[in-house]
Amino acid sequence: MKAWLDDRIIPGETAQVAASDRGLLLGDGIFETMRLAAGHVARLEDHLARLAEGAALLRLPLPPKPVLRRAVCRVIAENGASSGALRLTLTRGPGPRGLLPPSEPRPTLLVTQTPPMADPGPCRLMPSRYRRDGNSPLSRIKHLNYLPQILARIEAGEAGFDDALLMSQDGTHLAEASAANLVVLTQDGLVTPPLSDGALCGLARARLLETGHCREGRLDLEALESARAAWLVNALALRRVQSVGRVSLDDAPEWSDRMRETLYGDA
């Protein structure tokens, strides 16, 4: 598929960044993953707003919003596909050796598109030894260093599970899965872990909170294992949690349908 790199459309397989790009060498950058449905990018302005928050935190120069919108729209138009996923990646660009960035950075902007993924089905979760630090400002943005999540997912796969459940920094409360927020159906309704326990401020999560379908609440492993049902949710999909460790969870199709309509019914 075609991609946007800096200021032009090119074949995705030929996209190259400089050997000195700080995103490649140091993870110095941010990204957004967006859902494309019926030719429309769901919640594009919210994604761009979160990208701006991440750029401000990292002191990363951000292209103007019209440039970002144009890059996204050009990729969609060039590829001619009306559904799938788009990823917008912004790095600080090339720089000299060392940690300090150049005084006048030249950011790298890359927008790529992939086809829709097949429904992965219910998820078997394994509690991970890796942690999320809710006190770190980096836990609130989608930066390019995903090593804890990558290692947690590898660990889960090697143990025969589909995904990993990362805990809070003290190892007591639930944070999120490797690439999705956690939503749990308790006797009092839907609950999702708070940002202070390490959950990323995902846009799907935010949507459930904004519409009153869900509330924030601290959850431990025992609460999850005794829950009526649970799901993993992100911008792309809602996935039911089938089990946590050796404990099976029930299906709640009516809740799944309700959340799916709220999250993805407008695109």
Secondary structure, DSSP 4 states (H G I P E B T S, - for coil): -EEEETTEEEEGGG----TTBHHHHH--EEEEEEEEETTEETTHHHHHHHHHHHHHHHT-----HHHHHHHHHHHHHHHT-SSEEEEEEEE--B--SSSSPPSS---EEEEEEEPPPPP--SEEEEEEEEEE-TTSGGGGS-BS--HHHHHHHHHHHHTT-SEEEEEETTSSBEEEESSSEEEEEETTEEEE--GGGT----HHHHHHHHTTSEEE---BHHHHHTSSEEEEE-SS-EEEEEEETTEE----HHHHHHHHHHHHTT-
